[in-house]
Amino acid sequence: MRQRFRLSQREGWPRTSLGEHLEIIDAVASGDPDRAAAAMHTHLRSVIAALETPHRGDL
């Protein structure tokens, strides 16, 4: 939860994350497992990169 809160405070992150989640949902709903897996991997890489990048609001 702490990491989720940290990310939610970053400018632009909620919009980025929402777009990634919507892509995952759309791929699952359309029955495309390859696209869903790719979208999930993209999202996870995005989260990891954001957590690894120092941010002025992080303690």
Residue frames as a rotation matrix with the C-alpha (Angstrom) as fourth column:
MET 1
0.570 0.821 0.000 0.00
0.821 -0.570 0.000 0.00
0.000 0.000 -1.000 0.00
ARG 2
0.318 -0.511 -0.798 2.84
0.243 -0.770 0.590 2.40
-0.916 -0.382 -0.121 0.76
GLN 3
-0.735 -0.637 0.232 4.22
0.350 -0.063 0.935 2.03
-0.581 0.768 0.269 -2.77
ARG 4
-0.181 0.764 0.620 0.78
0.961 0.004 0.276 2.50
0.208 0.646 -0.735 -4.29
PHE 5
0.719 0.422 -0.552 0.37
0.584 -0.797 0.153 5.70
-0.375 -0.433 -0.820 -2.29
ARG 6
-0.154 -0.874 -0.461 3.84
0.208 -0.485 0.849 6.91
-0.966 0.034 0.257 -3.32
LEU 7
-0.778 -0.155 0.609 3.02
0.604 0.086 0.793 6.43
-0.176 0.984 0.027 -6.97
SER 8
0.172 0.954 0.244 -0.41
0.977 -0.197 0.082 8.02
0.127 0.224 -0.966 -6.70
GLN 9
0.542 -0.022 -0.840 1.24
0.409 -0.866 0.287 11.24
-0.734 -0.499 -0.461 -5.51
ARG 10
-0.569 -0.821 0.053 3.39
0.409 -0.226 0.884 11.58
-0.714 0.524 0.464 -8.63
GLU 11
-0.045 0.523 -0.851 2.22
-0.569 -0.714 -0.408 14.04
-0.821 0.466 0.330 -11.23
GLY 12
-0.095 0.109 -0.989 0.75
-0.987 0.116 0.108 12.23
0.127 0.987 0.097 -14.21
TRP 13
-0.934 -0.350 0.066 0.95
-0.356 0.926 -0.125 8.75
-0.017 -0.141 -0.990 -12.68
PRO 14
-0.345 0.853 0.391 -2.79
-0.088 0.386 -0.918 8.24
-0.934 -0.351 -0.059 -12.05
ARG 15
0.478 0.516 -0.711 -3.53
-0.726 -0.223 -0.650 9.02
-0.495 0.827 0.268 -15.71
THR 16
-0.321 -0.699 -0.639 -0.70
-0.906 0.423 -0.006 6.77
0.275 0.577 -0.769 -16.92
SER 17
-0.919 -0.053 0.390 -1.74
-0.241 0.858 -0.453 3.92
-0.310 -0.511 -0.802 -14.67
LEU 18
0.005 0.997 0.081 -5.41
-0.307 0.079 -0.948 4.26
-0.952 -0.021 0.307 -15.62
GLY 19
0.345 0.081 -0.935 -4.55
-0.933 -0.077 -0.351 4.05
-0.100 0.994 0.049 -19.30
GLU 20
-0.672 -0.661 -0.333 -2.47
-0.672 0.734 -0.099 0.94
0.310 0.157 -0.938 -18.71
HIS 21
-0.728 0.471 0.498 -5.25
-0.123 0.625 -0.771 -0.68
-0.674 -0.623 -0.397 -16.67
LEU 22
0.286 0.886 -0.364 -7.82
-0.570 -0.148 -0.808 0.12
-0.770 0.439 0.463 -19.35
GLU 23
-0.038 -0.388 -0.921 -5.60
-0.962 0.264 -0.071 -1.51
0.270 0.883 -0.383 -21.98
ILE 24
-0.945 -0.294 0.142 -5.35
-0.326 0.881 -0.344 -4.66
-0.024 -0.371 -0.928 -19.83
ILE 25
-0.362 0.895 0.262 -9.12
-0.146 0.223 -0.964 -4.74
-0.921 -0.387 0.050 -19.31
ASP 26
0.339 0.490 -0.803 -9.83
-0.837 -0.232 -0.495 -4.18
-0.429 0.840 0.331 -22.99
ALA 27
-0.433 -0.591 -0.680 -7.47
-0.822 0.568 0.030 -6.99
0.369 0.573 -0.732 -24.01
VAL 28
-0.936 0.141 0.321 -9.03
-0.080 0.806 -0.587 -9.42
-0.342 -0.575 -0.743 -21.51
ALA 29
-0.088 0.993 -0.078 -12.57
-0.275 -0.099 -0.956 -8.42
-0.957 -0.063 0.282 -22.49
SER 30
0.310 0.181 -0.933 -11.78
-0.937 -0.108 -0.332 -8.91
-0.161 0.977 0.137 -26.18
GLY 31
0.893 0.086 0.443 -10.47
-0.120 0.991 0.050 -12.40
-0.434 -0.098 0.895 -25.47
ASP 32
0.700 -0.709 -0.084 -6.90
-0.123 -0.004 -0.992 -11.67
0.704 0.705 -0.090 -26.59
PRO 33
0.923 -0.297 -0.244 -4.58
0.339 0.330 0.881 -13.35
-0.181 -0.896 0.405 -24.07
ASP 34
0.053 -0.959 0.278 -1.39
0.988 0.009 -0.157 -12.35
0.148 0.282 0.948 -25.89
ARG 35
-0.097 -0.006 0.995 -2.37
0.217 -0.976 0.015 -8.69
0.971 0.218 0.096 -25.90
ALA 36
0.865 0.450 0.222 -3.49
-0.136 -0.215 0.967 -8.91
0.482 -0.867 -0.125 -22.27
ALA 37
0.646 -0.701 -0.302 -0.15
0.735 0.466 0.492 -10.44
-0.204 -0.540 0.816 -21.25
ALA 38
-0.229 -0.751 0.619 1.76
0.840 -0.474 -0.264 -7.79
0.491 0.460 0.740 -23.18
ALA 39
0.236 0.405 0.883 -0.30
-0.065 -0.900 0.431 -5.01
0.970 -0.159 -0.186 -21.59
MET 40
0.984 0.112 -0.140 0.27
0.119 0.181 0.976 -6.47
0.135 -0.977 0.165 -18.13
HIS 41
0.260 -0.962 -0.078 4.02
0.961 0.250 0.118 -6.71
-0.094 -0.106 0.990 -18.72
THR 42
-0.202 -0.277 0.940 4.05
0.498 -0.855 -0.145 -3.12
0.843 0.439 0.310 -19.95
HIS 43
0.651 0.530 0.543 2.23
-0.201 -0.570 0.797 -1.98
0.732 -0.628 -0.264 -16.82
LEU 44
0.894 -0.330 -0.303 4.52
0.428 0.434 0.793 -3.89
-0.130 -0.838 0.529 -14.49
ARG 45
-0.072 -0.950 0.304 7.62
0.973 -0.134 -0.188 -2.50
0.219 0.282 0.934 -16.21
SER 46
0.009 0.180 0.984 6.13
0.164 -0.971 0.176 0.98
0.986 0.160 -0.039 -15.86
VAL 47
0.925 0.360 0.121 5.48
-0.082 -0.122 0.989 0.48
0.370 -0.925 -0.083 -12.15
ILE 48
0.574 -0.779 -0.251 8.98
0.791 0.449 0.415 -0.86
-0.211 -0.437 0.875 -11.52
ALA 49
-0.230 -0.676 0.700 10.58
0.796 -0.545 -0.265 2.00
0.560 0.496 0.663 -13.45
ALA 50
0.326 0.436 0.839 8.53
-0.091 -0.869 0.486 4.56
0.941 -0.235 -0.244 -11.53
LEU 51
0.993 0.060 -0.104 9.45
0.091 0.190 0.977 3.00
0.078 -0.980 0.184 -8.18
GLU 52
0.322 -0.946 -0.024 13.14
0.934 0.314 0.172 2.94
-0.155 -0.077 0.985 -9.12
THR 53
-0.177 -0.338 0.924 13.14
0.573 -0.799 -0.183 6.62
0.800 0.497 0.335 -10.14
PRO 54
-0.637 -0.082 -0.767 13.70
0.737 -0.359 -0.573 9.00
-0.228 -0.930 0.289 -7.24
HIS 55
0.068 0.735 0.675 10.97
0.613 -0.564 0.553 11.56
0.787 0.376 -0.489 -6.79
ARG 56
-0.634 -0.416 0.652 11.12
-0.132 -0.773 -0.621 14.73
0.762 -0.479 0.435 -4.71
GLY 57
0.148 0.796 0.586 8.04
-0.835 -0.216 0.505 13.70
0.529 -0.565 0.633 -2.70
ASP 58
0.531 0.001 -0.847 9.47
0.172 0.979 0.109 10.34
0.830 -0.204 0.520 -1.64
LEU 59
0.677 -0.289 0.677 10.70
-0.730 -0.378 0.569 10.01
0.092 -0.879 -0.467 1.90
